[in-house]
């Protein structure tokens, strides 16, 4: 969905497929970025004690219920991290 009302839940589903050799645990983090390029929200799976184990395919979703975002355009940057950034989308 490309357009949301301010109070409407926003949901981003993702699928991570391992392309290189990697073993161990990793976490994901999301940045909501406004039209001026400022990060207005940072969410990290470690906050809810969620780490993922390396595997061929990992699926998940990010749900944003609050805060309400002011009308405008935003982008969501996703980072896959371990001891540093492994990949970003």
Buried (B, 14 or more C-beta within 10 A) or exposed (E): EEEEEEEEEBEEEBEBEEEEEEEEEBBBBBBBBBEEEEEBBEBBBEEEEEEBEBEEEBEEEBEBEEEEBEEEEBEBEBBBBBEEEBBEE
